[in-house]
Amino acid sequence: MSYDYKSAHSLDGKKVLITGAGGNLGAEMCRGLTAMGASVVATDILSDKGHALIEELTANGADAHFIEHDLTDESQWEAAISFAIEKMGGLNGLVNNAAIVPMQNLADLDVEQFKQVQNVNVVGSMLGCKHGLRAMRPDGPAGQGGSMINISSVMGLAGTIALASYNTSKGAVRLLSKSVAAECAMLKTGIRCNSVHPGIIESEMGDSFLEQLVDLGIAPDMAAAEAGFLAGVPMAESGRLTDVADGIIYLISDASRYVTGAELVIDGGFYAT
């Protein structure tokens, strides 16, 4: 029997929880996943944006739900996973997307701010993997295995000015993903875990990053800040939200069944140079 490529790339029957869906990158992931046939539970602390997204998705015929969720609170992770399984009838996909990116020069970096970034970006992702594993492994309430994706960054592969907190957190997310991947494979859970590393993306977080460069006096204005980073991108353009969403679709799909512990870099060649 020949391999069914179309079926392998379809997301019919996929049930995915996505954090940080109130932001425009997380929202686009939800749009892409549901367009390919998946059901989604979107989570965020921004409930107004989350509910607005669900109204949009369901109006287009998607099976989509929202729950308010502080990803640094373990009890809220337990509630979000239970909600997802109840609403979708299972869980076989998880995207740890939510993150914060405050910038500060190292000499002025506040320790509490550094800890907050690690708490949101690293602890939040760890808790997602922990409770996703518990739910999706053979003895869990979902019990069918699946795919977990941690959104890191090209800044989790290379350092840059004023990003000590963020660089540290996203580097940790990269290695967390490899640890989770190895453990899940060795324990025969049927769960894969990979990290995704976007570069400069036309997104709310991307705009915040450039704005902070200006606020810190590193760049004179937004145009100069963007030009400075695009100078290091061989493709000479920012990525689109859909570029990242396409990568998520692949890693959730069965087409990536033999991909685990990998880094999907979506950066226009920035890290290649």
C-alpha positions as CSV (number, residue, x, y, z in Angstrom):
1,M,0.0,0.0,0.0
2,S,1.4,3.4,-1.0
3,Y,2.0,6.1,1.5
4,D,-0.9,8.6,1.8
5,Y,0.8,12.0,1.9
6,K,-2.4,14.0,1.9
7,S,-3.7,12.1,5.0
8,A,-0.3,12.5,6.8
9,H,-0.4,16.3,6.4
10,S,-4.1,16.5,7.4
11,L,-5.0,17.6,11.0
12,D,-8.3,15.9,11.1
13,G,-8.7,14.4,14.6
14,K,-6.0,16.5,16.1
15,K,-6.9,18.1,19.4
16,V,-4.5,20.9,20.3
17,L,-4.1,23.3,23.2
18,I,-2.2,26.6,22.5
19,T,-1.1,29.1,25.1
20,G,-0.7,32.8,24.4
21,A,-3.5,32.7,21.8
22,G,-4.5,36.2,22.7
23,G,-1.4,37.5,20.8
24,N,-1.5,37.7,17.0
25,L,1.1,34.9,16.6
26,G,-0.8,32.5,18.8
27,A,-4.1,33.5,17.1
28,E,-2.6,32.7,13.7
29,M,-1.5,29.3,14.9
30,C,-5.1,28.6,15.9
31,R,-6.4,29.8,12.5
32,G,-3.9,27.6,10.7
33,L,-4.6,24.5,12.8
34,T,-8.3,24.7,12.5
35,A,-8.1,25.4,8.8
36,M,-6.3,22.1,8.5
37,G,-9.0,20.2,10.5
38,A,-7.8,20.4,14.1
39,S,-9.9,21.3,17.1
40,V,-8.2,23.8,19.4
41,V,-8.4,25.1,23.0
42,A,-6.9,28.6,23.1
43,T,-5.5,29.9,26.4
44,D,-4.3,33.3,27.6
45,I,-4.5,35.7,30.5
46,L,-6.1,38.2,28.0
47,S,-9.6,36.9,28.1
48,D,-11.2,39.5,25.9
49,K,-8.8,38.7,23.1
50,G,-9.2,35.0,23.6
51,H,-13.0,35.1,23.5
52,A,-12.9,37.3,20.4
53,L,-10.6,34.8,18.6
54,I,-13.0,31.9,19.5
55,E,-15.9,33.9,18.1
56,E,-14.0,34.4,14.8
57,L,-13.0,30.7,14.6
58,T,-16.4,29.2,15.4
59,A,-18.1,31.6,13.0
60,N,-15.9,29.9,10.3
61,G,-17.0,26.5,11.4
62,A,-14.1,25.6,13.7
63,D,-14.3,23.5,16.8
64,A,-12.6,26.0,19.2
65,H,-12.7,26.9,22.8
66,F,-11.1,29.4,25.2
67,I,-10.0,29.2,28.9
68,E,-8.3,32.0,30.8
69,H,-5.0,30.6,32.0
70,D,-2.0,31.9,33.9
71,L,0.7,29.5,32.7
72,T,2.9,30.0,35.8
73,D,0.2,28.5,38.0
74,E,0.4,24.7,38.1
75,S,-3.2,24.3,39.3
76,Q,-4.3,26.4,36.3
77,W,-2.4,24.1,34.0
78,E,-4.3,21.1,35.5
79,A,-7.6,22.9,34.9
80,A,-6.7,23.9,31.3
81,I,-5.7,20.3,30.4
82,S,-8.9,18.9,31.9
83,F,-10.9,21.6,30.1
84,A,-9.3,20.7,26.8
85,I,-9.9,17.0,27.2
86,E,-13.5,17.7,28.2
87,K,-14.3,20.1,25.4
88,M,-12.4,18.3,22.5
89,G,-12.9,14.7,23.7
90,G,-9.1,14.2,24.0
91,L,-5.7,15.9,23.6
92,N,-2.9,15.0,21.2
93,G,-1.2,18.3,20.6
94,L,0.2,21.1,22.8
95,V,1.9,24.4,21.8
96,N,3.7,26.3,24.5
97,N,3.6,29.7,22.8
98,A,3.1,32.3,25.5
99,A,6.1,34.4,26.4
100,I,7.3,37.8,27.5
101,V,10.3,39.8,26.2
102,P,11.2,42.8,28.4
103,M,14.6,44.2,27.4
104,Q,17.3,45.8,29.6
105,N,21.0,46.3,29.4
106,L,22.8,43.9,31.6
107,A,24.3,46.5,33.9
108,D,20.8,47.8,34.7
109,L,19.0,44.4,34.7
110,D,16.7,44.0,37.7
111,V,17.0,40.5,39.2
112,E,13.2,40.3,39.8
113,Q,12.6,41.0,36.2
114,F,15.1,38.4,35.2
115,K,13.3,35.9,37.4
116,Q,9.9,36.8,36.0
117,V,11.0,36.1,32.4
118,Q,12.3,32.7,33.4
119,N,9.1,32.0,35.3
120,V,6.8,32.8,32.4
121,N,9.0,31.5,29.5
122,V,10.7,28.5,31.1
123,V,8.6,27.4,34.0
124,G,5.4,27.9,32.0
125,S,6.7,25.7,29.2
126,M,7.9,23.1,31.7
127,L,4.5,22.9,33.3
128,G,2.9,22.6,29.9
129,C,5.2,19.7,29.0
130,K,4.7,18.1,32.4
131,H,0.9,18.1,32.3
132,G,0.7,17.5,28.6
133,L,2.8,14.3,29.2
134,R,0.6,13.2,32.0
135,A,-2.5,13.6,29.9
136,M,-1.2,12.1,26.6
137,R,0.9,9.2,27.7
138,P,-0.7,5.7,27.5
139,D,-2.0,5.7,31.1
140,G,-3.3,9.3,30.9
141,P,-6.8,10.6,30.5
142,A,-6.2,11.3,26.8
143,G,-3.9,8.4,26.4
144,Q,-3.1,8.5,22.6
145,G,0.3,10.1,22.5
146,G,0.8,13.3,20.5
147,S,3.1,16.2,19.7
148,M,4.3,18.9,22.0
149,I,5.9,22.1,20.6
150,N,7.8,24.7,22.6
151,I,8.2,28.1,20.9
152,S,11.7,29.2,21.5
153,S,13.4,31.9,19.3
154,V,16.4,32.4,17.1
155,M,17.4,34.4,20.2
156,G,17.5,31.0,22.0
157,L,20.3,30.1,19.6
158,A,22.4,33.3,19.6
159,G,22.8,36.3,21.9
160,T,22.2,40.0,21.3
161,I,22.2,43.3,23.2
162,A,19.8,43.9,26.0
163,L,18.3,40.4,25.9
164,A,20.1,38.6,28.7
165,S,16.8,37.5,30.3
166,Y,15.1,36.5,27.0
167,N,18.2,34.8,25.5
168,T,18.6,32.8,28.7
169,S,14.9,31.8,28.8
170,K,14.7,30.7,25.2
171,G,18.0,28.8,25.3
172,A,16.5,26.9,28.3
173,V,13.3,26.2,26.3
174,R,15.5,24.8,23.5
175,L,17.2,22.3,25.9
176,L,14.0,21.6,27.8
177,S,12.5,20.4,24.5
178,K,15.3,18.0,23.9
179,S,15.1,16.6,27.4
180,V,11.4,16.1,27.1
181,A,11.8,14.5,23.6
182,A,14.4,12.0,24.9
183,E,12.4,11.1,28.0
184,C,9.1,10.7,26.1
185,A,10.8,8.5,23.4
186,M,12.7,6.3,25.9
187,L,9.6,5.7,28.0
188,K,7.6,4.8,24.9
189,T,4.9,7.4,25.5
190,G,4.1,8.0,21.9
191,I,4.8,11.7,22.5
192,R,7.2,13.9,20.4
193,C,8.6,17.2,21.5
194,N,10.3,19.9,19.3
195,S,11.2,23.5,19.5
196,V,10.4,26.2,17.0
197,H,12.8,29.2,16.6
198,P,11.2,32.2,14.8
199,G,13.4,35.1,13.8
200,I,12.1,38.6,13.1
201,I,8.4,38.1,12.5
202,E,5.8,40.7,11.7
203,S,4.0,40.3,15.1
204,E,3.1,42.2,18.2
205,M,6.2,40.7,20.0
206,G,8.4,41.7,17.1
207,D,7.1,45.3,17.3
208,S,7.6,45.3,21.0
209,F,11.2,44.1,20.5
210,L,11.9,46.9,18.1
211,E,10.2,49.6,20.2
212,Q,12.3,48.6,23.2
213,L,15.5,49.0,21.2
214,V,14.4,52.6,20.5
215,D,13.4,53.2,24.1
216,L,16.8,52.0,25.3
217,G,18.6,54.3,22.9
218,I,20.1,51.4,21.0
219,A,18.4,52.5,17.8
220,P,17.2,56.1,16.9
221,D,13.8,55.0,15.6
222,M,11.7,52.0,14.6
223,A,12.9,52.1,11.0
224,A,16.5,52.0,12.0
225,A,15.9,49.2,14.5
226,E,14.2,47.0,11.9
227,A,16.8,47.8,9.3
228,G,19.6,46.9,11.7
229,F,18.2,43.4,12.2
230,L,17.1,42.8,8.7
231,A,20.7,43.5,7.6
232,G,21.6,40.2,9.2
233,V,18.8,38.3,7.4
234,P,19.9,36.8,4.1
235,M,16.3,36.9,2.8
236,A,16.2,40.6,3.7
237,E,12.6,40.6,4.9
238,S,10.7,39.9,8.1
239,G,8.8,36.6,8.4
240,R,5.0,36.4,8.4
241,L,2.8,35.0,11.1
242,T,1.7,32.3,8.6
243,D,5.4,31.2,8.2
244,V,5.4,30.2,11.8
245,A,1.9,28.7,11.8
246,D,2.9,26.5,8.8
247,G,5.7,25.1,10.9
248,I,3.4,24.3,13.7
249,I,1.0,22.6,11.4
250,Y,3.8,20.3,10.2
251,L,5.0,19.4,13.6
252,I,1.5,18.6,14.9
253,S,0.8,16.5,11.8
254,D,1.7,12.8,11.3
255,A,4.0,13.9,8.5
256,S,6.5,14.7,11.3
257,R,6.1,11.4,13.1
258,Y,9.9,10.7,13.1
259,V,10.8,14.2,14.2
260,T,11.5,14.8,17.9
261,G,14.1,16.8,19.8
262,A,14.6,18.9,16.7
263,E,14.9,22.7,16.2
264,L,12.7,24.2,13.4
265,V,14.4,27.5,12.7
266,I,12.1,30.0,10.8
267,D,14.3,33.0,10.4
268,G,15.0,33.8,6.7
269,G,18.6,32.5,7.2
270,F,19.5,34.8,10.1
271,Y,21.1,31.9,12.1
272,A,22.8,30.5,9.0
273,T,25.2,33.4,8.6
